Amino acid sequence: MEGYLYETHSHTSEASACGKVSGSDYTEFMKKRGFQGMIITDHFLNGNTAIDKRLPWKEQVAGYVSGYKKALEAAKGKDFDVLFGVEFNFQGDEYLIYGIDEQWLLENEQIMFMSRKEVYEHIHATADAVMVQAHPYRERGYLKDIKLTPEICDGIEVYNAANPDYQNALGYQYAKKLDLPMTAGSDIHFYNDDAMGGMLLPKRIHDTSEYVQIVRAREGIPVSITLEGQMTPVTEMEALTVPTREPDLEVHYVS
């Protein structure tokens, strides 16, 4: 398949409490797996963050972007693109926000106290950004239910390599029903030898605003990537598009 492969969902040990790899150490691993670049989407300061929330806001933001900045610095001269994103948490439901940057975060501390709808409307009013619901049908021991937000998201992550196939398939059917743009990512926290997810893009991108436009135009292809480097569009994989079971947790529609 022709195109440029990008990881769209990743975590560093600098900013995500669950991250096991420093941003400075990702480049060679990702290149070996066939990626042209990656978007760092650490857990934000209202999620599973590694940042001390007692710090002043400016220092919290500096800590939050440190993993991204280390990844960016390490990729210099290595023909590998590093871009910035955010994984924003509410009540277990999480969203990948693309199109905002460090300066935007410094100027918008109030997002920590906003509702889902308020955050959605605010990022669109103040930035050229999109909000994609990550792993919508994820089930974990720490989650009480599944929260879906069809009215306040610009796309759905239909393939998350860290989730079971049936959960991804449920997400795919959900996105198809809503007719929303679809994305895919690995949700990578550490090096692994498993299948990965990503977006095969028609062109190389150098900043997140370019990715935002591709998502809106539905020009990227969500793919699954084997350890051997074989890429398959999610739409061609029955296991990732046809649910084999219903979710165990109750599903609630919220806004």
N, C-alpha and C positions, 0 to 999 in steps of 0.2 A: 504494500500500500504506500502511495506517495503522500508526502506531507511532512509536517513538523510536529513531533510528539511533545506534549507538555503535561507535566504533573500539575494538578490544580488544587490539591488538598494535601498539605504537609505541615509537620510540626517540628520544632527545634527544642533542644533541652534548655536553651536560654530563657524561653518565654512560656513554654507549655510544661506543666508539672509532670505530664505523662511522656514528654519527649525524651528520647534516649540518645539522640545524635545532635551534636553541635551543628549550627548552621554552616560553620566553616568546613565541615567534613562531608557534605553531601555530594559535591560536584562530581567526583570521579565515579562514585557508585551510580549516580543517576545517568551519567553518560554511558556507562557500561550496560545499563538496562535499556539504552536506546533513546533516552530523552534529550531533546534539544534545550529544555529549560524547565523551570519549576516555579510555582507560585507558593510562597511561604504564607500559610494561613494559621498562625498560632492561635491557641485558645485565648480569647480576649480577656480583659481584666474582670469581667463578670462571669467567667467560666473557670475551667481547670487551669488557672494561670500559675506560673512559677514566680510571679512578681509580688513583692510585698505591698499590699494595698494600703498600708499605713503611710506610705510615702506620699509626698506632694504629687499632684497629677502629672506635672512635667517629668518628674523622675519615673513615675509609673510608665508613662509612654516611652521614655528612653529605654527602659528595661524591656518593654514589650517589643520594640522594633530591633533590639540588639541581635536576635537570632537571624532575622532577615538581613541586617547589615553585614553580619559575619559571612553569611552565604554569598551575598553580593560581592564582597571583597575577595573571597576565595575563588570566585568564578572569573575574575578579571584575567583576560588573556587566554582563556581556556575554551572559547567558542561555546559558551553555555550561558543561557539567559536566566536571570533571577528576578522575579517580580514580587510585588507585595499584595497581600490580601489579609482578611480578618475572618476568624470563625467566631461568630457572636452567639452567645447563649441567653436563653430566657428561662424556661422551666424544663430543661432537658431537651427542648427543641432548639436546634442550632442552625445557623445560616452563614453561608460563605458570602462575604461582602467584597466585591471587587470594584475598584475605582476610587477609593479613598486612600490617603497617604498619611505620613507622620504629622505633617502640618495640620491636616484636617482633624486628626485626633486631638492635637493640642488645643484646637479652637472649639472643640465640641464635647467637652466633658459631660454635658447634660445627657448624652445618649445613655449613660449608665442608669438613668432614672426614667427612661422612656418606655412606653409600651411597644409591643411589636409594630402596631400600625404607625405609631409616632416615629419609630426608627426608620421604617420603610419610607414614609413620606419625607422625613428629614434628609435622608441620603439622596433622594431624588431631587429635592429642592436645592440642595447645597453642593452636590457633586454629580459628575457624570458616572453614576454607579449602578450596579445591579445587586440584588439580594437573592441568592439561590438557597433553597432549603436543602441542607445536607442530610444524607441518610434518613429520609423521612420515616421509614418503617423500622428504624433501629430498635432492638430490644436488648436491654442490659439489666443486670440486677439492681442497679441504682435508679432505674426508670420506673415510674408508676403507671404510665400510659403513653400512648402515641398521640402527639399533637400535630395536626395538619392545618396549614394556613393558606388555602388556595387564593385568597383575596390579597395577600400581601407578600407575594414572592414573584420574582421575574424568571425563575427557572427551577428545575428539580435535579438534584444529583441522583441519577438513576442507577449508576454503578459505583459502589464504594467497595474497594477490594478488601476492606477489613470486615465486611459483613457477609453473612450467609447468602447464598444465591436467592433463596425465596424472598428474603427481605429486599434485595435489589429488584427482583421481579415485581414485587408489590409496588415499589417506587416507580418502576418503569410504567406500569399500568396506570398509576396515579397521574404521572406526567402526560401520558397519552390521552387520558380522559380530559385533562385540563387544557390540552394542546399548548403546553409550555415548552420552552427550550430545555434540552436535556444536556447534562454534563456528567463527567466521570472523573474519578480520582482515586488515588491509593489510600488516602488518609494515613500516610506513612509517618511512623513515630520512630522507627529503627530499621536497620538493614534487614532485609528478609529475602528468602529464596522462593517466595510465593508469587502468584499472579499479581500484577499491578494494574491500576486503572489510569486512564489519562485521556486527554483530548488531542486528536489528530487535527491539526489546523492547516488551512490552505496556504498560509504564509508564516514566516518567522515574525515574532512579535518582540518588541523591546520595552514596552511599558504596559501596564495593566489596562489602560484605556483602550488599547487595541484589542485586548481580549474581551472587554466589555462589548465592543461593537460586534465581534464575532459571535458572542453568545446571543445577542439580540437578533442578529441576522440568521442564526442557526446554521452557521457555516462550518462549525467544528463537528467532528465525528467522535462520539464517546466510544472508547475502545478498551478491550481487555488485552493485556500483554503477558505472555508466558515467560518463564525464566529463559527460554531459548530465544526470546525476542519476537515471537510470532504475534502479530496484532490481528484482532478480530473485532469488527464492529459489534457493539452490544446488541444492536437490532438483529444480528444474525445468529445470536446464541439463545436457544430456547430456554436454557436454565436461568438466564438473566432476564427473560421477558415474559415467561409463563409461570406464574406462582404455583408452587406445588402444595401450598398450605396457607391457611389464614394466620394472621398474627395472634399471639397469645395474649398480648396486652390489649386493653380497650382502646379504641380509636376515637379521638375527640377532635372536632373541627373548632378552631379558635381563631381569633383575630386580634 
